[in-house]
């Protein structure tokens, strides 16, 4: 079969079979690696791109296996059935997926994929980082896959624009850093999109929280408290927000604002907004702050901000203070007290003339509850603090820890064993609990 000359360039996207390249020196490719690379090119020359586009993945796999077997016999290259299938699988992944990391994306047990250059790939499984034991053929192969990811969402990645945030077709979030910023790169970080819908029952089963915490957070969502979910990178903030969102009334109009869309709300009336980076000329940028301001004009019942990072914190507080109860957001902070300080600092970033006392008054008036979640040393993402933003004493924000997690030790399998300390003092939002007739349910939840 003949193919257009331009298709031949795709040979740079191919991958040497994993079981071959693992045993080959990185700097001095062996003869078998060279033969395998040659087989890749010859297979591509045999395949008609117009015909490929019409085949199902299963039919394409069979066709490529046939071509691989035919060429291997023709060139007298010794490949057993397993090696031929691996080569065919690599070709399919390069044509339809993301090369050697496609099997990692298909593995539901993997939550994060980190590519540190063409020969080092790590994944996170069960909260632990492990070597994935897969490789790209070379730096050019990795660059080609990276550019394919960026171009799929209309963005550009090269030396003149060396960083990009993108999203895969399944919703997974991707960050790419190119040379010269990436010394051994390119570097690719993928936060996978969870296919399974997480609810509080699943969080309890995973050890992320107790039944008590699940109940009080369910109540918080039902009575439309404004909630900030705080934690470090990869601590499970978005997962927790998705779980809380399942309690939102289906009749409410919910508007989400995100840098990279990853929230999975189940309600029928959800309006999703996503930021836009500047063009190559440096124009056309739409920030989270622009979207939050616009969301206020769209008659929202709740505004959900994926993550507050800058001056949009001021607009978030404005939204929470102007009748949009039940709004939620996440923030990077190490504790609930630190979250208050972070919000205060971010408001000052965009409103330099606003006095500290005024900012703290707005925070206390807007935020009802802060939930702290962290990934602990046993790999479990665990809620460690639930804090009521109680009020102001002078210029100091008063916080009341409703629940805090204390570590008692470890089990024989390395899992952290601990308990929650519960405060039964009346929360600042007791009147709201009474209004929704859930004050007794709240007390029962605290008593377990």
C-alpha positions in Angstrom: 0.0 0.0 0.0 1.3 3.5 -0.8 1.0 6.4 1.6 1.5 10.2 1.4 5.0 11.4 2.1 3.9 13.3 5.1 2.8 10.1 6.9 6.4 8.9 6.9 7.3 11.6 9.4 5.2 9.7 12.0 7.9 7.1 12.2 9.4 9.4 14.9 6.4 8.6 17.1 7.2 4.9 17.3 8.4 3.0 20.3 11.0 0.3 20.7 9.4 -2.8 22.4 9.6 -2.3 26.2 11.2 -5.7 26.8 14.0 -4.9 24.3 14.8 -1.3 25.3 14.9 -2.1 29.0 17.9 -4.4 28.4 19.6 -2.1 26.0 22.1 0.6 27.0 20.7 4.1 26.7 23.8 5.6 25.1 24.8 2.7 22.9 21.7 1.1 21.2 22.3 -2.6 20.5 21.8 -4.2 17.1 18.4 -5.6 18.1 17.2 -2.1 19.0 18.2 -0.8 15.7 16.4 -3.7 14.0 13.3 -3.0 16.0 13.4 0.7 15.0 13.8 -0.3 11.4 10.8 -2.7 11.7 8.7 0.3 13.1 9.5 2.3 10.0 8.9 -0.5 7.6 5.5 -1.3 9.2 4.5 2.4 8.9 5.4 2.3 5.2 3.1 -0.7 4.7 0.1 0.9 6.4 -2.3 3.2 4.6 -3.4 6.0 6.9 -6.7 6.4 5.0 -7.5 2.8 5.6 -6.3 2.9 9.3 -8.8 5.7 10.1 -11.7 3.4 9.1 -10.7 0.4 11.3 -11.8 -0.3 14.8 -9.0 -0.6 17.4 -9.4 -4.3 17.5 -9.4 -4.7 13.7 -6.4 -2.3 13.5 -4.5 -4.5 16.0 -5.1 -7.6 13.9 -4.0 -5.8 10.7 -0.8 -4.5 12.3 0.1 -7.9 13.8 -0.2 -9.3 10.3 2.0 -6.6 8.8 4.6 -7.1 11.6 4.7 -10.8 11.0 5.0 -10.4 7.3 7.9 -7.9 7.5 9.7 -9.8 10.2 9.7 -12.9 8.0 10.7 -10.9 4.9 13.7 -9.3 6.7 14.5 -12.5 8.6 14.3 -10.7 12.0 13.9 -13.2 14.8 10.9 -12.2 16.8 8.8 -14.6 18.8 5.0 -14.3 19.1 5.2 -12.2 22.3 7.7 -9.7 20.8 5.6 -9.4 17.6 2.5 -8.7 19.6 4.4 -6.1 21.8 5.6 -4.4 18.6 2.1 -4.3 17.2 0.7 -3.0 20.4 3.3 -0.2 20.5 2.4 0.8 17.0 -1.3 1.0 17.9 -0.6 3.0 21.0 1.5 5.5 18.9 -1.2 5.8 16.3 -4.3 6.0 18.5 -2.9 6.8 22.0 0.1 8.3 23.7 2.8 5.7 22.9 4.4 3.8 25.8 2.4 5.6 28.5 -1.0 4.6 27.0 -1.2 1.3 29.0 -0.6 3.4 32.2 -3.5 5.6 31.3 -5.7 2.6 30.8 -4.8 1.2 34.2 -7.4 2.3 36.7 -5.2 1.6 39.7 -2.7 4.3 38.6 -3.6 7.9 39.7 -0.6 9.9 38.5 1.9 9.5 35.8 5.3 11.4 35.9 7.6 11.3 32.9 11.1 12.6 33.8 12.6 12.5 30.4 12.4 9.7 27.8 13.9 6.9 30.0 12.4 7.5 33.5 8.6 7.1 34.1 7.1 6.9 37.5 3.5 6.3 38.6 1.5 6.5 41.8 -0.3 3.4 42.8 -2.1 3.1 46.2 -0.6 6.4 47.3 3.0 5.2 46.6 5.4 6.3 43.9 6.9 3.4 41.9 9.0 3.1 38.7 6.7 2.3 35.8 9.5 0.4 33.9 8.5 1.8 30.5 10.5 4.1 28.2 10.2 6.3 25.2 12.4 5.5 22.3 14.3 8.8 22.6 13.8 12.5 23.4 12.3 13.2 20.0 9.7 10.5 20.5 8.7 12.1 23.9 8.6 15.6 22.3 6.3 14.3 19.5 3.9 12.8 22.0 3.9 16.0 24.1 3.2 18.1 21.1 0.3 15.8 20.2 -1.2 16.3 23.7 -0.9 20.1 23.4 -2.2 20.4 19.8 -5.3 18.3 20.7 -6.5 21.2 22.9 -5.3 23.9 20.6 -2.2 24.8 22.5 1.5 24.9 21.6 4.6 23.5 23.3 8.1 24.2 22.0 11.3 26.0 23.0 9.6 29.4 22.6 6.6 28.4 24.7 8.1 25.7 27.0 5.3 25.1 29.5 1.6 24.2 28.9 -1.4 22.9 30.9 -3.7 20.7 28.9 -6.4 18.1 29.3 -6.7 14.7 27.7 -9.9 13.5 26.0 -10.8 11.5 29.1 -10.4 14.6 31.3 -7.0 13.8 32.8 -5.0 16.9 33.6 -1.5 17.3 32.0 1.4 19.6 32.6 4.3 19.7 30.2 7.7 21.4 30.5 10.0 21.5 27.5 13.7 22.3 27.2 15.5 24.6 27.9 13.5 24.8 31.1 13.6 21.0 31.4 17.2 20.0 31.6 16.6 16.2 31.1 13.2 16.6 29.6 10.7 17.0 28.3 8.8 16.4 31.6 5.2 15.3 31.6 3.0 15.2 34.6 -0.5 13.6 34.3 -3.1 13.6 37.0 -5.5 11.0 35.8 -9.3 11.5 35.6 -11.0 9.2 38.0 -13.5 7.1 36.1 -15.2 5.8 39.3 -17.6 8.2 41.0 -16.5 8.7 44.6 -19.1 9.2 47.3 -18.8 9.4 51.1 -19.4 5.7 51.5 -16.3 5.0 49.3 -14.3 7.6 51.3 -15.1 5.8 54.5 -14.2 2.4 53.0 -10.8 3.9 51.8 -10.0 5.2 55.3 -10.2 8.8 54.2 -12.7 9.7 56.9 -14.9 8.3 59.6 -18.6 7.8 59.4 -19.0 10.8 61.7 -17.1 13.1 59.4 -19.0 11.8 56.4 -22.3 12.7 58.1 -21.3 16.2 59.1 -20.0 17.0 55.6 -23.2 15.6 54.1 -25.1 17.9 56.4 -22.8 20.9 55.5 -23.5 20.3 51.8 -27.3 20.0 52.3 -27.6 23.2 54.4 -25.6 25.1 51.9 -22.6 26.0 54.0 -19.7 27.8 52.2 -16.8 25.3 52.3 -13.1 25.6 51.6 -11.2 22.3 51.1 -7.6 22.8 52.0 -4.6 20.5 51.4 -1.4 19.9 49.6 -0.8 18.8 46.0 -2.4 15.4 45.3 -4.0 15.2 48.8 -7.5 14.5 47.4 -9.1 17.9 47.5 -10.9 17.5 44.2 -12.1 14.0 45.0 -13.6 15.3 48.3 -15.3 18.2 46.5 -16.8 15.8 44.0 -18.1 13.6 46.9 -19.7 16.7 48.6 -21.2 17.8 45.3 -23.4 14.7 45.2 -25.5 16.2 47.9 -26.4 19.3 45.9 -30.1 19.7 45.1 -30.6 18.7 41.4 -32.8 21.8 41.0 -30.0 24.2 41.7 -28.0 26.0 39.0 -24.3 25.3 39.6 -21.5 27.2 37.8 -18.0 25.7 38.0 -14.8 27.7 37.3 -11.6 25.8 36.7 -8.1 26.2 35.2 -8.4 22.6 33.8 -11.8 21.0 34.1 -11.8 18.0 36.3 -14.8 18.3 38.5 -17.4 15.5 38.0 -20.8 16.9 39.1 -23.8 14.7 38.6 -26.5 17.4 38.7 -28.5 18.2 35.5 -28.0 21.9 35.7 -24.2 22.5 35.7 -22.5 25.2 33.7 -18.7 24.5 33.3 -16.3 27.4 32.6 -12.6 26.9 31.9 -9.8 29.5 31.7 -7.9 30.3 28.5 -4.1 30.9 28.4 -2.7 33.8 26.4 -2.0 33.3 22.7 1.5 33.2 21.2 1.2 37.0 20.8 0.4 37.3 24.5 -3.3 38.3 24.0 -6.7 36.7 24.6 -6.0 35.4 28.2 -9.2 34.7 30.3 -8.3 34.2 33.9 -10.3 32.6 36.8 -11.0 36.1 38.1 -12.6 37.0 34.8 -14.7 33.9 34.9 -15.8 34.3 38.5 -17.0 37.9 37.7 -18.9 36.6 34.7 -20.4 33.7 36.7 -22.0 36.3 39.0 -24.0 37.5 36.0 -25.3 34.1 35.1 -27.8 33.7 37.9 -26.0 31.0 39.8 -27.3 29.2 42.9 -23.8 28.0 43.8 -20.4 28.9 42.4 -17.7 26.2 42.6 -14.1 27.3 42.0 -11.8 24.4 41.3 -8.9 26.0 43.0 -8.2 29.5 44.3 -4.7 30.6 43.5 -4.6 34.4 43.3 -6.7 37.5 43.2 -9.9 35.6 42.3 -10.1 34.9 46.1 -11.6 38.3 46.5 -14.3 37.6 44.0 -14.9 34.2 45.6 -15.6 35.9 48.9 -17.8 38.5 47.2 -19.8 35.6 45.7 -20.1 33.8 49.0 -21.2 37.0 50.7 -23.9 38.0 48.2 -26.4 35.2 48.5 -24.6 32.3 46.7 -24.7 30.0 49.8 -23.3 26.5 49.3 -20.3 27.7 47.2 -17.1 25.7 47.5 -13.5 26.0 46.5 -10.1 24.3 47.2 -6.9 25.9 48.3 -3.3 24.8 48.9 -2.5 25.1 52.6 -1.0 23.0 55.4 -3.7 23.6 58.0 -7.1 25.3 58.4 -5.4 28.2 60.1 -2.9 28.5 57.3 -5.8 28.4 54.8 -7.2 31.6 56.3 -3.8 33.3 56.0 -3.5 32.1 52.4 -6.9 33.6 51.4 -6.0 36.8 53.1 -2.7 37.1 51.2 -4.4 36.2 47.9 -7.1 38.9 48.4 -4.3 41.4 49.0 -2.6 40.4 45.7 -5.5 41.9 43.7 -6.6 44.6 46.2 -3.5 46.2 47.6 -5.4 49.1 49.3 -7.8 46.8 51.3 -7.1 46.9 55.0 -6.4 43.6 56.8 -9.3 44.0 59.2 -11.7 44.4 56.2 -10.4 41.3 54.5 -10.7 39.2 57.7 -14.3 40.5 58.2 -15.2 39.3 54.7 -13.5 35.9 55.3 -15.5 35.4 58.5 -18.7 36.5 56.8 -18.2 34.3 53.7 -16.6 31.0 54.8 -18.4 28.7 57.2 -16.3 25.5 57.2 -12.7 24.6 56.3 -11.9 20.9 55.7 -8.2 19.9 55.8 -7.1 16.8 53.9 -3.6 15.4 53.5 -1.9 12.4 52.0 -0.2 10.7 54.9 2.8 8.4 55.0 0.8 5.2 54.5 -0.5 6.6 51.2 -4.0 7.2 52.4 -5.6 10.6 51.7 -7.2 11.4 55.0 -9.3 14.2 56.4 -7.4 15.5 59.4 -9.3 18.6 60.4 -12.9 20.0 60.1 -12.9 23.6 61.3 -15.7 26.1 61.9 -14.8 29.7 61.1 -16.5 31.0 64.2 -15.9 34.8 64.1 -13.5 37.6 65.0 -12.0 38.5 68.3 -10.4 41.9 67.7 -8.4 41.3 64.5 -8.0 37.6 65.0 -10.1 35.1 63.2 -11.5 32.6 65.7 -11.5 29.0 64.6 -13.3 26.0 66.3 -12.0 22.6 65.4 -15.1 20.4 65.1 -13.0 17.3 64.5 -9.2 16.7 64.4 -7.3 13.4 63.6 -4.8 12.1 66.0 -2.3 9.3 65.2 -2.1 6.4 67.6 0.4 4.2 65.8 0.6 1.8 62.8 -1.0 -1.5 62.0 1.1 -4.6 61.0 0.6 -3.7 57.3 1.9 -0.2 57.7 -1.4 1.6 57.8 -1.8 4.5 60.2 -4.1 3.9 63.1 -5.7 6.9 64.8 -8.9 8.5 66.1 -10.9 11.7 65.8 -11.2 14.2 68.6 -14.7 15.6 68.5 -15.8 19.0 69.8 -19.5 19.2 70.7 -19.6 23.0 71.2 -22.3 24.8 69.3 -21.1 25.8 65.8 -21.4 29.3 64.5 -23.9 28.2 61.9 -26.3 26.7 64.4 -29.1 29.0 63.3 -28.7 27.6 59.7 -28.9 24.0 61.1 -32.1 25.0 63.0 -33.6 26.6 59.8 -33.1 23.3 57.9 -34.3 21.3 61.0 -31.0 19.4 61.1 -29.7 20.6 64.4 -30.5 17.4 66.2 -29.2 15.4 63.3 -25.9 17.3 63.6 -25.6 16.5 67.3 -26.3 12.8 66.7 -23.7 12.8 64.0 -21.1 14.2 66.4 -22.0 11.6 69.0 -21.5 8.8 66.4 
